[in-house]
Amino acid sequence: MTRPVIGITMGDPAGIGPEIVVKALNNPAMYDICRPLILGDAGVVAKTAEMLGLGPEIKSISHPGRGQYVHGILDVYDLHNVAIDRLHVGEVQAMAGQAAYDYIEASVRLAMSGSVDAVATAPINKESIRAAGVPFIGHTEMYSELTGTDDPLTMFQVLGLRIFFLTRHVSLAEAVRLITKERLLDYIERCTDALVRLGVEQPTLAVAGLNPHSGEHGLFGDEETREIEPAVAQAKARGFLVSGPVPADSVFHLAKTGRFDAVLSLYHDQGHIAAKTLDFERTVSVTCGLPFLRTSVDHGTALDIAGKGVASSVSMEEAIAVAARYAGEVSFASFGIK
């Protein structure tokens, strides 16, 4: 099987993104599973490799087809968009935010044209993005807008556990308002479809409960009886292998031990806490529903340690590996918008 080309965005150049990308690609195992292409600034990559005491050859290329993709050479799709003398590592700045957004735009162009098979992203900084005047709060919103995708799915994968999210970057109060029968039905169908496209046959899905003990039949809130239970019942009647609401204090453990193929978490922290407690560094975010597959580390830019050479690349390696795995197992045409 031909190794898939994975476009790896460098992330915010003032954060740990360049460091974890360079460290990840210092691992020869990455080249056994894919052809990794850095989407970034070759000058930043070179400076980062020097800071780390590594000596790869930095190859600036203008098209993925010109990469060599061998360990010891870092192929960089070079946007030349960072003035090294004005880059202040570890600080919020507009130039870094704009550069990070540029790499994301480049990843969309390359993936939509078929020049890369999947995308793995390093972290961006929301304050730097805002300082640059980029009108998006995060990666998912950017990819949604740039690809014309309505409400793409976010799925976490960590040590065999898969978690989808009904809501993401909204307040807890707003998340509760968004837990409706109609939205749940839509997500049960889409999550099941995503699992099938990722190679899971006849996937089983558990919907997490919202209230303690899933509300105890209305004793601790009526969201379960009013919205969640009717949605699950209707989904079952339509043939979906879905269970719930399953109390949130047990549903993730049950999925991890094989009872379910995935969990539909109802709000951001409900699923994030479960995944990151299980293994913080190996939690990978997978965006489904785009015209291509995108994976990401699930940590931030860590400006406090940027430039010090101490950031772990484990999550970046996992993100690249998951992208390579799925790129080798599925047809990415199947991730197109319905």
Backbone hydrogen bonds, N-H to C=O, Kabsch-Sander energy under -0.5 kcal/mol:
donor,donor_aa,acceptor,acceptor_aa,energy
6,I,4,P,-0.6
6,I,35,R,-1.9
7,G,5,V,-0.6
7,G,118,A,-2.5
8,I,6,I,-0.5
8,I,37,L,-3.5
9,T,7,G,-0.7
9,T,120,A,-1.7
10,M,39,L,-2.2
12,D,123,P,-2.3
15,G,12,D,-1.8
16,I,301,T,-1.6
17,G,12,D,-0.6
20,I,16,I,-2.7
21,V,17,G,-2.1
22,V,18,P,-2.3
23,K,19,E,-2.6
24,A,20,I,-2.2
25,L,21,V,-2.2
26,N,23,K,-1.1
27,N,24,A,-1.4
30,M,27,N,-1.8
31,Y,28,P,-0.9
32,D,28,P,-0.6
32,D,29,A,-0.7
33,I,29,A,-0.9
34,C,30,M,-1.3
35,R,4,P,-3.3
37,L,6,I,-2.7
38,I,75,D,-2.4
39,L,8,I,-3.0
40,G,38,I,-0.8
40,G,77,Y,-1.5
45,V,41,D,-2.2
46,A,42,A,-2.6
47,K,43,G,-2.2
48,T,44,V,-2.4
49,A,45,V,-2.6
50,E,46,A,-2.1
51,M,47,K,-2.2
52,L,48,T,-1.9
53,G,50,E,-1.1
54,L,49,A,-2.7
57,E,72,G,-2.8
59,K,57,E,-0.7
59,K,74,L,-2.7
60,S,58,I,-0.6
61,I,59,K,-0.6
61,I,76,V,-3.0
66,R,63,H,-2.3
67,G,64,P,-1.6
73,I,70,V,-2.0
74,L,57,E,-3.2
75,D,73,I,-0.8
76,V,59,K,-3.1
76,V,74,L,-0.5
77,Y,38,I,-3.4
77,Y,75,D,-0.5
78,D,61,I,-1.3
78,D,76,V,-1.3
79,L,40,G,-3.0
79,L,77,Y,-0.5
84,I,82,V,-1.0
86,R,83,A,-2.0
87,L,83,A,-0.6
87,L,84,I,-1.0
88,H,86,R,-0.6
89,V,87,L,-0.8
90,G,14,A,-2.8
91,E,88,H,-1.6
97,G,93,Q,-1.8
98,Q,94,A,-2.7
99,A,95,M,-2.2
100,A,96,A,-2.4
101,Y,97,G,-1.8
102,D,98,Q,-2.3
103,Y,99,A,-1.9
104,I,100,A,-1.4
105,E,101,Y,-2.5
106,A,102,D,-2.4
107,S,103,Y,-2.1
108,V,104,I,-1.9
109,R,105,E,-2.2
110,L,106,A,-2.5
111,A,107,S,-2.4
112,M,108,V,-2.8
113,S,109,R,-1.5
114,G,111,A,-0.8
115,S,110,L,-2.2
116,V,110,L,-1.1
117,D,5,V,-2.7
118,A,5,V,-1.2
119,V,293,L,-2.2
120,A,7,G,-2.7
121,T,295,T,-2.4
122,A,9,T,-0.9
126,K,124,I,-0.5
129,I,125,N,-2.5
130,R,126,K,-2.3
131,A,127,E,-2.4
132,A,128,S,-1.6
133,G,130,R,-1.5
134,V,129,I,-2.1
136,F,134,V,-1.0
142,M,138,G,-1.9
143,Y,139,H,-2.8
144,S,140,T,-2.3
145,E,141,E,-2.1
146,L,142,M,-2.9
147,T,143,Y,-1.6
148,G,144,S,-0.8
148,G,145,E,-0.5
149,T,144,S,-2.3
151,D,149,T,-0.7
153,L,288,C,-2.1
155,M,153,L,-0.5
155,M,286,V,-2.9
156,F,163,I,-3.3
157,Q,284,V,-2.6
158,V,161,L,-2.3
161,L,158,V,-2.4
163,I,156,F,-2.3
164,F,263,V,-3.4
165,F,154,T,-1.1
166,L,265,S,-3.0
170,V,168,R,-2.0
175,A,171,S,-2.5
176,V,172,L,-2.1
177,R,173,A,-1.6
178,L,174,E,-1.6
179,I,176,V,-1.2
180,T,178,L,-1.6
184,L,180,T,-2.6
185,L,181,K,-2.5
186,D,182,E,-2.0
187,Y,183,R,-2.3
188,I,184,L,-2.9
189,E,185,L,-2.0
190,R,186,D,-2.3
191,C,187,Y,-3.2
192,T,188,I,-2.0
193,D,189,E,-2.3
194,A,190,R,-2.5
195,L,191,C,-2.2
196,V,192,T,-2.0
197,R,193,D,-2.2
198,L,194,A,-1.4
199,G,196,V,-1.6
200,V,195,L,-2.7
201,E,199,G,-0.6
205,L,241,L,-2.5
206,A,262,A,-2.1
207,V,243,S,-3.0
208,A,206,A,-0.6
208,A,264,L,-2.2
209,G,246,V,-2.4
214,S,211,N,-2.0
215,G,212,P,-1.7
216,E,213,H,-1.7
217,H,214,S,-0.5
219,L,215,G,-1.0
219,L,216,E,-1.0
220,F,215,G,-2.3
221,G,218,G,-0.8
226,R,222,D,-2.7
227,E,223,E,-2.5
228,I,223,E,-1.9
229,E,224,E,-3.5
231,A,227,E,-1.5
232,V,228,I,-2.5
233,A,229,E,-2.6
234,Q,230,P,-2.3
235,A,231,A,-2.3
236,K,232,V,-2.5
237,A,233,A,-2.0
238,R,234,Q,-1.1
239,G,236,K,-2.0
240,F,235,A,-2.3
242,V,240,F,-1.6
243,S,205,L,-2.3
246,V,207,V,-2.7
250,S,247,P,-1.9
251,V,247,P,-2.1
252,F,248,A,-0.5
254,L,250,S,-2.4
255,A,251,V,-2.0
256,K,252,F,-2.4
257,T,253,H,-1.8
258,G,255,A,-1.5
259,R,254,L,-2.6
261,D,204,T,-1.6
262,A,204,T,-1.2
263,V,162,R,-1.8
264,L,206,A,-3.3
265,S,164,F,-3.0
265,S,263,V,-0.9
268,H,168,R,-0.5
271,G,267,Y,-1.3
272,H,268,H,-2.1
273,I,269,D,-2.5
274,A,270,Q,-0.9
275,A,271,G,-2.4
276,K,272,H,-2.8
277,T,273,I,-1.9
278,L,274,A,-1.6
279,D,275,A,-2.2
280,F,276,K,-0.6
283,T,280,F,-1.0
284,V,157,Q,-2.2
284,V,282,R,-0.5
285,S,296,S,-2.7
286,V,155,M,-3.8
287,T,294,R,-3.4
288,C,153,L,-2.3
288,C,286,V,-0.7
294,R,287,T,-1.1
295,T,119,V,-3.0
296,S,285,S,-1.9
297,V,121,T,-1.7
298,D,283,T,-0.8
305,I,302,A,-1.8
306,A,302,A,-0.9
308,K,305,I,-1.7
310,V,305,I,-0.5
317,E,313,S,-2.7
318,E,314,V,-2.3
319,A,315,S,-2.5
320,I,316,M,-2.3
321,A,317,E,-2.5
322,V,318,E,-2.8
323,A,319,A,-2.1
324,A,320,I,-2.5
325,R,321,A,-2.7
326,Y,322,V,-2.5
327,A,323,A,-2.3
328,G,324,A,-1.5
329,E,325,R,-0.7
329,E,326,Y,-0.5
330,V,326,Y,-2.1
332,F,330,V,-0.6
334,S,331,S,-1.8
335,F,332,F,-1.4
336,G,333,A,-1.5
